[in-house]
Amino acid sequence: MDIEPKDLFFSKEAADFLGISVQRLNKLTKDNTIKPFKKNSSGTVYLLQELQKRKDELAIFKGKKPISYQGAEGMFRINTPIRQEALNFSTLMLSLDITEKKLTPIFDNLSHSLDISSAITDDLIGWSTAFNIDESILLSNYETAKQEFCRLHETDEIIKIGDTEYPTLLSETEEAPRFLYLRGDFSLLHDTRTIALVGSRNASDKGKENTRRVAATLGHNGIIVVSGLARGIDVTAHKTALENGYKTIAVIGTNLNQYYPSENKNIQMEIEKKGLVISQFSPALKTERWFFPLRNGVMSGLSRATVIMEAGETSGALTQAKYAAKQGRLVLIPQNVFSDPSISWPHSLVRKGAIVVRTPKEIISTLSERLSSTGNERMATPDLFADDINSGMFIAEEAEYSAD
């Protein structure tokens, strides 16, 4: 690639280009979120292409479509009662600037006097009066929301809690959202052989290596790997499943029309074809940073257990551990993470019921034993435990985790 001087930015220029402070830029660089082109005695130099990628990501949180998304059109049709209800619900969230949790009881209460599965435009006065919203504002927000819904893919689906298509495991939790937006293999929703692998975005090489081994072992035993498509541990888990022909579910913190972080776009698109991508967020809403910890509740709710492969004291993975404990799901911690003297959270979680496991195989046997003892189906059968993973890219199942 030919690089011209105009494509190179020093720190101050790079920060101005992104619209952030130099301090924030330095933090993103340290976290490896933004990769510098080079560092020398004169300072840190950034490449325009790398900065533009990050700028596209930041646009998601400003309610704008990143450059890579502009002009994209879907074939989605608002042609079922649930799709129409989801569009109406999103329109009201926009108009009232209200969260799903706060809107739900209001919406359900007024469903007795309004047809919530018919277009708002069919009874604009009724909706406007019921929710005390100016008709012009309501109509404008409805058209805006509808435009974003129509950008979904023709084969995407929306399901509602209470319907037979809604995953049973998730429906049993308080974190179950009213709607799920789906892209991919919908049949995976009804397979309860699911384990979530989560961890640090700034994962160590050993953390990624152990994640590959666990994801391979789970997939080899017919278990679906669930993760959040974040940098580090999450994307490593998804990649391993895909590379070996195993099923994986990505629970994302944006809507289905967005790809975040941008470097994981190709992986997300591959999961759309070979696995399942799930979002609880309407395509009409601006993505907020608090969406990401919120989706951890859904990820945990879809999974029999959560394995925290590697995490610092403030990692978002610990949010999922809290959700899992609340939902009565198991939390598993690799032995090498538990033995790390630089962090205290593993000991705290063990005191609350988390289990320390020594090998990838032990994750499956622990889940199988625990579920059998409560009358649930086993995660895998004993004869599968004895199978070897013959591919040379895997470390043997019986080997212990690598320590950092």
N, C-alpha and C positions, 0 to 999 in steps of 0.2 A: 504494500500500500504506500503510495506516494504521500508524504506529509509536507504540507506547506506551512510557512511561519504563521499564517492567519489561523491555522487549525490548532495552535498551541496557546495555552492560557496559563499564566501564573496564578497563584492562589487568590489574590484580590480580584482579578479579572474573572476567574472561574466562579467565585462566590457571587459576583454581580450578575453573571450570566444566569445563574440558578435562582437568584433572588433570595439568597440566604446569607448569613453572616460567615466570616472567615472561620470563626470558632466552630460553627456548625459544620462547615466544610471539613475542617480538621478532624472532627469527631467521625464524620462519615468515612473519611479516608482511613482513619485508625481502625474502624469497624470493618473495613474492606467492602463497604457499600459502594464507594466510588474508588476506582483504581487509578492511581496516578500514572502518567506516561513515564516519568522518571523523576528522580530526586538528585539534586546536585548542590553545590555550595551556594548557588544563586537562589535556590528555593525549590519548591515542588511545582512540576509542570504537568498540566492536564491536557488530554486530547479532546478536541471538540466532539468527536463521535461519542466518547464516554459521557461527557457532560450532557449532550443532547438526550442520551438514553435516560439519564437521571431526571432531566427536566420533564420528559414525557411521563415518568412515574409520578413526579410531584403534581402534574396537572390533574391526576386522578383525584387528589384530595382537594382540589380547587373547583371541582365540579365541571371540569373541562375535559374534552376528549383529547387524549394524547395524539400526536401527529400520526403515529402508526395505526390509529383507529379511525381517524377522520375519513368520512366517505364510505365506511363499511356499511353495508345494508344486509339485513336478514330477510327472511321470508315468513316470519312468525305471524300467525293469525289469531285474533281475539275471537275465537269461534266456539268456546265452551263456557259454561257458567262459572267454572273456577277461574279460568283465565280472565273473564270479565270482572269477577269479584276482586282478583288480585290487582287489576288495573284501577278499579275504583278505590280500593284500599290505599294504593300508592298515591293516587291523586289527592286523597285527604291528608296523607302524611305530608305531602308537599304543601298543601294549602294551609294546614294548621301548624306546620313545623313541629310535629309531634312524633314520638317514638311509637313503634309497634305495640309495645306493652301498654302504653297509656291510651292508644287509640282503640285497642281491641274491645274493651268493655263498652265503650261509647258506640262503636260500630255495631256490635252485636245487639245492643239494646234498641237501636234504631232500625235494625233489620226487620222488626215486626211491622214497621210502617212504611219502609222503603224496600223495593226489590233490588237487593244488593247484587244480584247476578245479571242485571240489565244495565246497559250503558247509562252513565250519569247524564249524558246528553238527551236521553229519552225522557227525563224528568228533571231538567236543570233547576227549575224553580223549587221543586220538592227537596232536592239535595241541598240547594243553597239555603233554604229556610231551615232545614233540619240541623245543619252544622253552622249556621250563621256566617256564611261565606258569601262575599259579593259574587254575583253570577259571572261577571266578566273574568274575575280571578279564577274561579272554579273551572270555567271553560278553558281558559288559557293553560292551566295546570293539567287538565285532562288531556288536551291535545299534545302537550309536551311529554307527558307520561306515555301516552299511546305511541308516540313516535319512537321513544326509547324501547318500549316493549317490542315493537315491530322490527327492531334491529336484532332481536334474538334469532337464532337459527330456526329454520322450519321444523326441524326434528327435536327441538328442545321441548321440555314439558314443565308444567307447574302443577304441583300437588298440594293439597290442603290437609291439615291435621284433622283426623277423624275419618278420612277416606281410607278405603282398603289398601290403596297404593302406598300410603304413608308408612315408613318403617316402624315396626312395632317397638324395637328397642328405644328409639328416640322418643316416640310418643309417650313413653312411660315417665319422661323427665319433665321438670318445670322449664327447662331450656328449649323445649321443642317449639320452633317458630310456627307461626300460622301457615306460612307458605314455604315450600322448598322449590327452588328453580334448578332444573336438572339438564345436564347435557352428557350423553354417552349411553352406557349400558344400564338401563333402568333396573334390570333384574338383580343387580348387585345390592339394591336397597333391601332385598328380602333375604339375603344371606347373612346369618348372624355369626358366621365364623369370621369375626373382625377384631383386629387389634390395632391400636393407634401407636405409631412411633413418632415421638416428638423430641425436640431439643433445641440447642443453641443455633442461632443463625450464623454465628461466627465459630463454627465447629472446628475442632482440631482434626488432624489427619486420622488419628486413632479413633476419634469419635465417629468419623465417617466410615472408617473401616469396620468398626463394630456394627454400625447401622446396616452396612451392606450384608454382613453375615447374618444378622437377625432377620432382615427383610427376605433374604434368600431362604432361610430355614422356614420362616412362616409360609412363604409362597409354596415351597416344596411340599409342605404339609397341607395344602389346600386352604390356607387362611388368607383373607384379604387384608392387605396393608392399607391402613387409613392414615393420612397425614394432611398437613395444611399447605403444602406447596410453597413454603417459605424457603429462604436460603438455608444452606447448611444441612442439618439433619433431615429436615422434611424432604427436600428435593432429592437427597441421596436415597432415601427410602423409596420414593416413587420411581426413580431411575432404575434402581436394582430390580424392582418388580417388573417394570416394562422390558428391561433388557433380557429377562429370563422367561418372558411370556406369562407372568403371573398377574392376577387382577389387583388393581389398586383404586382407591377412592380418594379424591382430593376435595377437601372442604375448604373453600377459599374465603378470604375476607373482603372480597370485592364482589360486584355483580358478574354475571357470566360473560358480559361483553368486554370485560377488562382483564388485562394480563399483568399481574404484579407479583414479584418484581419482574421487570422486562426481560431479564436474562433467562427466566423460566418459561417464557411464552411457548417455545417449541415443545417443552415437556408437557405443559398444560394442554396444548393442542393434540399431543399424542395420547394423553389420558382421555381426552374427549372421544377419541376413536377406539381406544382399546380398554378403557376403564370407565370411570364415572366422575364427573365434576359436579359438585353440589354447592349452591349458594343459598343463603337465607335472605339475601338482599335484592330488593327490586332494582331492575335496570334503570328505573326513573330517579333513583335517589343518589345524591352525592356521597361518595365514599368518605367515611370518617375514620380516623385512626383507631377509635374505640371499637370499630367493627371487628378488628382482628382478635382481640381477647374474647369478644362476644362469640365468635365462631368456634372458640375452643369448647364451649359448652355443647355445641352441636356435634363437634368431632368426638368428644367423649361419649355423648349420648348414643352415637352410632356404633360404639365399640364395646366389646366385652371387657377390655382392659386397656390401659395406657402404659406404655413403656417410655420412661424418660431416659433417653440414650446419653444425654450430656447436657448440662445446663449450669449457668452461673446463678448467683443468688437472686438476680432480678429478672431472670429469663421468663418469657411468656409461657414457656412450657409448664411452669409451676402454677399458672392460672388454670391450666387444664387439669393438673393434679387436684386442685381444689374442687373443680367441677366433678371430677371422677369420684372423689370421696363423698360429695353431696349426693351423687346419683347411685351410690352403692356399687360402683365399679372398682375393680382392682387396679392398684398402681404398682408397677414393677420397676425396680431400679437395678441396673447392672452392678455387680460386685465392685468393679474398679471405680465406678462413680461414688459408691457408698464409702469406699476407702480413701477418697481424695481428701486430704487434710485441709485444703484451701476453701472448702464449702461446708456449710452446716445444714443445708436444707434436707439432704438425704436422711439424716438422723431424725430430724423433725417429722418427716413423712413416715418413717418406719414406726415411730412412736404412735402415729395415727392409723397404722394398719398397713402401710406399704410393705411389699415383700422384696427382699434382695435375692436376685437370681445370679447364678454363677456362669451359666452357658446359655446360648440361644435355645438349645433343646429344652432347657429347664423352664423357659418361658411357656412353652406349649404344655409340658407335663404339669406345671403348676396350675395353669388355666383349666386343663382337662380334669384334674383332681378336684379343684374348687367347684367347678360347675357340676360335676357328677355328684358331689356331696350335697348340693342344693336341689338335685333333681333335674337339672338342665342337661341339654345334650353336651356330649364331649366335643372338645375343639378338634380332636383328631384321634385316630385309632392307634393302639399300641404298635401294630405292625409298621405303621408309618414312622414311628419314632426311631425304629431300627434302621430305616433306609439311610443310605449315604447320599450326599450331594457329590456327584462324580465330577462336575465341572472343575477344572483346575483353577478357576478364578475365585473359588470359595475356600476359606479356611475350614477345616473339619469342624463339624458340629460340636464335638466333645471338647475342643480347645477352649480354654477360658478366655475372657475378654482381655484385650490388650490394655495395659495401664498407660496413662499419659506420661 
